[in-house]
Structures are given as structure tokens and as C-alpha cells.
């Protein structure tokens, strides 16, 4: 009855939801959004094998990358099990596709179903999973109810719950409490998250604190044949990178870059906007600051380029952050000069890169606090201090190397979550099947 009521509510609201979704995804102009619709409605193809299967759901890019070490250990330790990976966004799907192509050819990859009992039921019947793992947290009522109906246990791995989200759930406890009760067990990142789940009525015995899987994401092997420095003409000057930047931050970086080039003429700037659809806007902003001909989109760089006049490179393709973090000499991580909350500093830290961030890092407070305590990341309060710190680092190669090594060491200190997750999964799922 409850599933029917939820479907009915969604049906009544569907005209508004569909219009909002069409606008948000630009459905009519973006083919990639149309490609996944049928799969979201009717599920993936029927699985022919009867081997046991674990379904991992990772909402978008960050969750897909977080799931990689767990996915690898599951495949290596339990080769008789199949693994299915679902994602909700086109960017997440693209990153997962690259993973499948590079090292996990047997991975079943698909778009997660809409939260309609029909769609979820079709997906479960097609996959026949022994268990479902939700990476971090993604709760939908029909999804959980339908899994319960089909007697498929649902687990949260690498669980996290922000303070704001916990407050919102508490305000709607009459609706949210059942959602949390339909999860079989929780593996959460730290004690703070455990307390938040406890405050929502989750029994303590169903919560295990196992660490953060993001700390165990391996340094990827980068394709040597596509070395960006070689493609860009083999220049050997210092490279500053702004990773996951937001509006306003590119302007600050460009202003600092323009001033710093007066002393460091060989300096280059790489800008990787958080939202790839902003690449054209960022290019235009860069050209206004530095002049036409000195700025280029990565997708438009020829295979062989002299790059004599290239000063700013704007990344306009998904899945390239690691490649350019590895290339950069200094990394500023965006979302932090503005009150967005920052992004994952572990990504450049794995490559032993010195990292600068702004004052806003609440999205990754636990990680950043650990790095700050280890003097492994440098925080700047505003654009002026950012430029000053960049000038200091560009003038001291030894300091840059020292800060990069501290970042790598702080990153390495946080590992071990994948091992604890595997033991937990063995206890709950793997050894019981």
C-alpha cells in the first residue's frame, strides 16, 4: 500500500517534476540525457548468469571514484561474484565507463532507476542482486521498499550525513525515520556521522565506523602517450592549476596569474571548472583578461602544438582532473574562496602536489582539518593572500617540493578503510552467500 501511495504522489506531481527535470537536464538539446531515460524507466538488460551479484550505487562522479578501491577488492577477493555499478548522472556514467574500459571489463554498468516501484522492480528482477550497496547515502522510498519486498538487503558504505541534512531529516522525522529503518546496516566514515545517524533513530548496533574509502583511492596510471606537456609543445615552465573552480574564483586566479607572469614569464595556468558546461564562459573570461590567442580549450588543442603563445588552458572534458593534477606544479582547489564548501583535496595530494585552499571547506572538514594539523595544505583568506602565497612558492622550488611531500604523506596516513569495509561486508554478505 505504501509503495502504491508513493507512486500515486509521484504520478500526481509528475507534470511538474518532468518539466523541472527537462529544464535542469536540457533534455531536448543534450543527447546524453536522452540516452539513459529508457534504462532509468525499464532497467538494464536481463542478466543471464546465476552467479551471485552485488549492486553498488554511486550517485555521481565523486561517489564513483570513491567506490573504486572497494570494487577492485571485491572483484579480486571474490572472482565468482559479479558486480553491477549504477549512477544517476551523465558525468558519473562517463567516469564509470572509463573505469570499465580500462580495468573492469566485466562490470555491469547502468543508469539507476527512477524512484518508481515499477522501474526499481524491473531493475532488481534483471540483476537478481544478493545485496545493494549505497555509496555515502542515497535514500529513496520506493527504492528501499521495493528492495525490501524482493528481500534484497540494502547497506550504506562510506556513509556520511552533513549537519544540515541531519537537521532536515529530524524536522521531517515522521517521513525520514522509516527510510533509515529500511537500511539493513551502515558503515560510516567517522564518529560524528555515527552520532547523526543515531539522532535519526538508527540503532547503534547497526552502525559501524570504518573510515573513509576516499583515502584509499589509488593513484591512477596515466596514459604516457597522451602526456599533456608534450601535446602542448613540451614547455618546461611552472604550471599553476585551478581545480574544480567556481564563478569568481577563475577571476581571482587570472588576476594573480597576470601579475605573476611579469616575473615568471614561462608560467602557465590550467583552469578546470567544476561544471564542465562553464568551459566556454571561463575561456571568454580568460581572453578578456589576457587577450585572444593566449587561451585554448583542451578539446581544441591539436595533436602537435608549439604552444608558444598559450598561457591559459581550459579543461572542457570529463575525467581529466588526475592527468592535469599530475602535470601541475601548484594546485589551488576551488569551491573554497567562495562559500561553496570546497572539494576533495585528496585528489591532488595523491600526486604530491602543494595545495592552496580558501577559507570555505566545510564539505570536507574532516580531511582538511587533518591536513591543516599536518601543515599539509595552505589556507588563504582571500584573493590577495592567494597571490602572495603563489609568489612565495614560485620563488622557492624546495618549499614547493616539501609541501607536496607533506600532502602525499597526510593522504597516505588516512588509508585502511577498504580493508575494514571488506571485513564488514564479509560478515554481513559475502560469507553468508
TITOR-354350 format. One line per field, with one value per residue (C-alpha): x, y, z. Coordinates in pm, whole numbers, plus 50000, padded with zeros to 5 digits. Layout:
% TITOR-354350
c1 <- (X;...) $
c2 <- (Y;...) $
c3 <- (Z;...) $
***
This chain:
% TITOR-354350
c1 <- (50000;50282;50456;50125;50078;50431;50377;50044;50203;50476;50216;50017;50333;50479;50389;50578;50863;50902;50909;51166;51376;51361;51480;51751;51894;51829;51681;51597;51947;52165;52163;52339;52035;51804;52026;51965;51591;51475;51718;51601;51242;51277;51605;51916;51906;51822;52131;52182;52424;52308;52631;52592;52589;52644;52484;52680;52501;52718;52523;52779;53149;53271;53088;53200;53564;53517;53381;53685;53904;53609;53505;53860;53893;53554;53649;53993;53876;53552;53605;53290;53073;52954;52947;52693;52750;52474;52499;52242;52426;52577;52913;52917;52830;53115;53372;53234;53256;53624;53675;53500;53707;54040;54032;53686;53552;53320;53146;52771;52718;52380;52177;51996;51618;51371;51212;50904;50821;50784;51130;51307;51134;51234;51596;51605;51447;51700;52004;51895;52134;52226;52277;52274;52545;52465;52783;52772;52392;52110;51767;51456;51136;51028;51382;51409;51055;51091;51424;51257;50970;51220;51414;51732;51927;52046;52365;52523;52901;53131;52829;52819;52548;52602;52477;52229;52092;52054;51855;51631;51567;51491;51240;51060;51119;50772;50878;51251;51253;51105;51362;51652;51488;51475;51857;51999;52326;52551;52928;53007;53320;53364;53208;53049;52848;52754;52610;52398;52257;52187;51997;51766;51674;51920;52015;52379;52429;52351;52628;52999;53267;53505;53683;53665;53711;53824;54154;54220;54154;54476;54690;54578;54814;54815;54848;55204;55103;54880;55125;54966;55301;55421;55099;55120;55461;55697;55726;55915;55789;55594;55225;54957;54626;54287;54091;53711;53677;53352;53239;53452;53749;53870;53875;54094;54332;54356;54436;54709;54840;54863;55065;55290;55379;55560;55827;55771;55719;55709;55421;55111;54764;54525;54163;53930;53583;53378;53089;53224;52948;53112;53428;53325;53244;53581;53761;53588;53674;54038;54055;53914;54192;54484;54381;54272;54515;54661;54374;54269;54019;54176;53943;54070;54440;54594;54790;55111;55127;55406;55202;55432;55151;54945;54911;54583;54439;54071;53966;53636;53621;53523;53765;54090;54148;54401;54603;54636;54687;54984;55111;55073;55341;55097;54725;54453;54140;53819;53487;53682;53731;53353;53112;53056;53239;53540;53625;53831;54194;54297;54290;54592;54752;54792;55027;55237;55122;55135;54775;54616;54255;54032;53853;53542;53597;53304;53215;53543;53613;53747;54002;54107;54148;54379;54584;54594;54718;54994;55076;55000;54764;54786;54477;54442;54171;54125;54250;54531;54679;54637;54854;55111;55139;55171;55453;55628;55602;55706;56022;56111;56122;56241;55936;55704;55857;55835;55466;55387;55553;55362;55036;55120;55220;54900;54700;54881;54820;54445;54430;54283;53910;53879;54020;53775;53487;53579;53577;53240;53096;53225;53046;52720;52700;52984;53037;52662;52605) $
c2 <- (50000;50241;50180;50247;50575;50692;50605;50790;51102;51093;51044;51345;51557;51414;51704;51948;51703;51626;51993;52067;51769;51872;52221;52100;51848;52043;51720;51844;51973;51716;51369;51216;51286;51116;50808;50694;50755;50413;50240;50457;50358;49992;49884;49723;49407;49079;48916;48564;48440;48292;48381;48597;48971;49286;49606;49921;50254;50565;50883;51084;51135;51161;50850;50653;50734;50659;50314;50214;50059;49864;49748;49631;49437;49274;49160;49033;48858;48714;48643;48428;48728;48973;49347;49592;49966;50223;50600;50878;51140;51150;51267;50978;50738;50868;50821;50473;50392;50487;50257;49971;50023;50049;49773;49634;49498;49254;49536;49569;49942;50113;50419;50392;50358;50636;50603;50428;50084;49955;50080;49960;49622;49575;49653;49412;49135;49193;49188;48945;49106;48943;49287;49657;49896;50268;50477;50756;50796;50797;50723;50691;50543;50325;50203;50085;49948;49753;49609;49502;49341;49139;49053;49225;49377;49736;49862;50206;50207;50502;50665;51037;51278;51653;51851;52039;51718;51565;51870;51849;51480;51547;51816;51559;51262;51119;51072;51010;50764;50478;50545;50492;50186;50015;50015;49684;49825;50130;50157;50524;50732;50865;50908;51243;51082;50794;51039;51200;50867;50779;51106;50990;50670;50426;50164;50172;49802;49868;50131;50058;50329;50208;50515;50693;50498;50815;50784;50453;50563;50464;50697;50624;50514;50798;50730;50824;50855;51146;51345;51693;51876;51701;51773;52136;52176;52047;52373;52345;52646;52621;52530;52664;52476;52581;52260;52241;52619;52813;53156;53427;53202;53197;53578;53573;53320;53510;53835;53666;53486;53808;53977;53676;53642;53976;53794;53436;53472;53096;53043;52865;52840;52545;52606;52312;52447;52225;52233;52147;52338;52658;52596;52839;53107;53054;53075;53403;53541;53439;53604;53925;53925;53811;53866;53636;53373;53307;53086;52746;52472;52131;51967;52206;52153;51987;51663;51850;52205;52455;52627;52930;53175;52950;53093;52952;52608;52548;52188;52115;51736;51500;51259;51453;51603;51340;51388;51762;51738;51515;51778;52086;52230;52412;52342;52573;52373;52560;52593;52736;53107;53128;52982;52657;52432;52314;51996;51684;51778;51413;51412;51643;51526;51173;51321;51501;51845;52153;52265;52602;52640;52926;52965;52762;52387;52258;51989;51814;51946;51620;51574;51939;51956;51656;51823;52156;51984;51823;52152;51965;52222;52600;52809;53163;53403;53600;53668;53900;53643;53376;53579;53648;53278;53181;53430;53286;52929;53010;53162;52859;52522;52347;52473;52357;52009;51999;52099;51843;51565;51668;51647;51298;51184;51320;51141;50811;50835;50811;50474;50143;50195;49950;49668;49739;49763;49425;49257;49417;49303;48951;48939;49077;48946;48762;48467;48415;48353) $
c3 <- (50000;50089;49756;49581;49769;49684;49318;49326;49475;49213;48940;49061;49075;48755;48522;48744;48808;48439;48342;48613;48503;48136;48226;48463;48217;47897;47770;47422;47348;47524;47376;47675;47894;47647;47623;47981;48004;47885;48120;48410;48332;48236;48392;48241;48024;48194;48345;48213;48477;48809;48988;49299;49232;49436;49311;49400;49357;49324;49255;49057;48982;49342;49459;49153;49224;49594;49510;49301;49577;49719;49375;49299;49626;49578;49230;49337;49654;49517;49145;49132;49219;48959;49029;48895;48923;48879;48870;48840;48636;48289;48429;48676;48397;48181;48459;48529;48156;48159;48457;48276;47962;48141;48402;48478;48150;48333;48523;48463;48422;48401;48498;48832;48801;48866;49210;49074;49209;48852;48748;49063;49048;48682;48773;49067;48859;48581;48810;49084;49338;49667;49820;49732;49850;49859;49847;50109;50126;49872;50017;49802;49947;49654;49602;49962;49982;49659;49768;50093;49901;49696;50015;49897;50187;50141;50304;50325;50270;50332;50495;50557;50669;50691;50990;50770;50621;50966;51081;50776;50833;51202;51106;50892;51119;51058;50694;50730;51021;50811;50537;50776;50928;50586;50562;50684;50822;50796;50750;50824;50792;51147;51491;51405;51127;51357;51609;51338;51228;51592;51630;51350;51531;51376;51641;51745;51668;51303;51264;51223;51197;50925;50786;50453;50130;49954;50137;49962;49604;49422;49216;48860;48587;48338;47963;47867;47503;47599;47811;47819;47842;47526;47341;47447;47290;47557;47754;48081;48276;48604;48587;48818;48822;48946;49002;49045;49024;49063;48934;49088;49156;48796;48802;49115;48963;48635;48816;49019;48711;48509;48783;48845;48476;48499;48697;48576;48202;48145;48390;48256;48408;48379;48473;48532;48616;48845;48600;48258;48078;48204;47999;47725;47980;48151;47819;47739;48082;48031;47690;47833;48091;47873;47512;47232;47110;47454;47575;47446;47527;47580;47326;47058;47117;46808;46849;46774;46907;46951;47223;47202;47275;47502;47850;47981;47913;47999;48057;47884;47905;48186;48353;48305;48650;48757;48441;48499;48874;48793;48547;48770;48998;49230;49276;49403;49485;49412;49586;49879;49806;49779;50038;49849;50093;49895;49710;49775;49841;49835;49454;49406;49733;49593;49333;49598;49487;49712;49768;49837;49952;50058;50394;50299;50330;50536;50277;50357;50704;50850;50572;50563;50942;50927;50653;50839;51156;50948;50772;50451;50297;50297;50361;50224;50332;50011;49658;49772;50008;49740;49501;49773;49860;49494;49451;49758;49630;49274;49415;49628;49449;49767;49959;49681;49692;50073;50072;49805;50003;50316;50122;49995;50345;50501;50234;50294;50671;50619;50440;50558;50511;50223;50438;50720;50472;50321;50663;50738;50403;50458;50791;50653;50296;50129;50362;50403;50033) $
***
